[in-house]
Amino acid sequence: MEVTNKGLLIVFSGPSGTGKGTVLKAYFAKHPEARLSVSATTRQPRPGEQDGREYFFVSKEQFAQMKQENALLESAEYCGNCYGTPRAPIEKWLNEGCDVFLEIEVQGGAQVRRLEPDSVGVFILPPSVKELGERLRGRGTEAEAVVQKRLNAAKEEILQAKHYDYAVINDTIEEAAEEIATIISSEKHKISRNPALIEGVLNND
């Protein structure tokens, strides 16, 4: 008798600069069976981006139709562009037993958690706000005013971590990836996710 083989839906959030994508890359390197949800967007592709890899690039009419057909798990508008999470690939992967990560901001994450109460919320934290500021400045791509704006936004986002199930501090990438693996293993061993487990043990005498 084994624990559940149904995939988990992981809502994965954290402020800009915490290394969410880097941590996930390290996790996927050791867990290639896991999947990363790809969002749909109405914005134009940036140089180097490929349709179906970074995003599914769709027209505003296509996006509106997806919403009307309830084909999106969640959606939001940002800077005049629409973003949403296609439902069909997620459901397919979960039914195949794959764990699916949604790297998503806290507002979209809240929508998903309401619609999918069995989802697991994981929030990535920096070691400190000071360290986060150093990481953002280390990119060398933004003015100090922009960095300060991001830090202020990060503080607001960090306050939302209390609505998630788990917090992982990204001090080192490999340790953070290992902690995520531990969280997923623990979730799959929960009695609530394995209602037939005890009965199966008792009947196997």
N, C-alpha and C positions, 0 to 999 in steps of 0.2 A: 504493500500500500504506500503510494507516494503522495507528497503534498501536491497542491493544485498545479496543473500545467497550463492554466489560463494566464494569459499575459496581464501585466499590470500597466495601468495608465499613470505615468509620472508627470505631474505638473512641476516644472523646473524653472524657478525664478531667482532673481537676484539683481542688485544694482549693476549699472554699466561699470565695467572695469574690474569686476570680481572674478573674471576668467571662466564664466559659465561654459562657453564654447570649448575652451582648452581642456577643461575638466571632462566634459562629455567626450571629447576626442580620445582622451586617455582611457575613459571607461569603455568606449566602443572598441578600442584596440584589443581589449581583453574579453569583450563580450560582443562579438560580431553578430550574434543573433538578435540583439536589441535593435530598435528602429528609432529614427528621429523624424517626427512629423514635420512636413514641409508646408508652410503657410501659402495661401493664395493672396495676391496683392494686385491692386490696379496701378501701382507705380511703375515707371519705366525701368527696365533692367539697367544696372550699372555695368561699366566695362568689366569683363571677366565673369559676370554672372551668367548662369545657364538655367533655362526653364526646367523646372522639376528638380533642381539641385538646391539652390538657395531659396527660390520661391517658385510657385506656379504663377506666371504672369498672365493676367486676364484683363479683359476690358471691363469698364464699369457696368456695361449691360450684362456681361457674363456673370459678374460678381452679384449683381442684383438678382439674377435668375437663380444663382446658387442659394442665396438667402431665402428666396421665395420657395424653393424646393426643399428647404430645411437640410441642405447639403453641407452646412457649416456648423461645427460644434460651437464656435464663438466667433464674433466679429467685432471690429472696432475701426474708427476712422482716426487717422493721425496725419497732420499736415496736409490735409486735402486728399489723402490716399486711403483706400480701404484695405484692411487686412483681415484675414479669417483663416480658421483651421478646418480643412476639408474633413468631413466625418467618415466617408467610405473607407479610405486607406487605413485609418485607425481601427475601425471595427474589424476589418479583414485581418490585420496583424494581430490584434488581441485574440481573435478566435483561432488563429494559427498558433497561439502560445507565445508570441513575441511580446516583450516588454517595450512599450512605446513612450518615448520622452517628448513632451511638449515644452520647448524652451520658449517661455512666454512671459510678458510683463504681468504685474500683479493684478491689474484690472481684468485682463483676459483670463488669468488664472482663477480669479474669483468666479467668473462665469462658468468655467469648466467644472470647478469644484461643486457648484450648485447643481449643475446638470448631471455630473458623474460623481456621486457621493463615494463610490468605491475607489476613486482615484487617490493617489498618494502625493501629498504636497511636500516638495523638498526645496528649501530656500538656501541659496549659497550666500555666505557672508564673507567679507574681508576680515583679516585679523583685527583691523581697527580702521576708523575713518581716516586717520592720518596715513596709514599704509595705502588705503584706497586712493587718496590724493596723490601719493608718490607714484602709484601705478599709472594713474591718468596722465600725470605730467610726463612720465617716462615715455609715453607714446610719442610725444613731441609733435602732435598733430593739431592741438587746440590751444587757443589763447587762455590766459589765466582766468579771465572772466567766464569763459565757457566751462573750465574745470570747476570753478566755484559753483556754477549753476548745477553742474552734474552732481557735485558733492551734496548740495542742498536737497536735490531730488533723491539722492541715495539715502539720506537720513530719513526722508518721508517713507521711502520704500521699505527700509529696514524695520520701521515700526509695524509694517504689515506682516512681518515674519511670524508673528504670533498666530496668524490664521493658517499657518502651514503645519504639517505633521512633524517635520524634521528640519533641523538646521545643521548645515555643514560649513565649517570654516575652511576656506581655501587658503591654507598656509603654504602647503606644498601640493602640487597637482596630483601626484601619485597617491598621497594619503587621502585626499579628498575623493578621488575616484574609488579607492578601496572602501571608504566609509559609505559611499553610495551603494556599492555592491553588498555591503553588510545590511543596509537598510532594506534593500530589495529582498534579500534572503529572509530577513526577519518577517517582512510583510507576507511572504509566501507561506510561512509557517504558522501564521495566525489561525487559531481555531475558527474564527469567523469566516475565513476564506476556505476552510476545509470541513464543511459540515458533515461529510460522509466519512471522514477519516476515523473518528472514534468508533463509529458503528461498524466500519469495515474491520477494525482490529478485533472488536468483540465477536464478530461473526466468523472470524477466521481462526476457529479453535479446533 
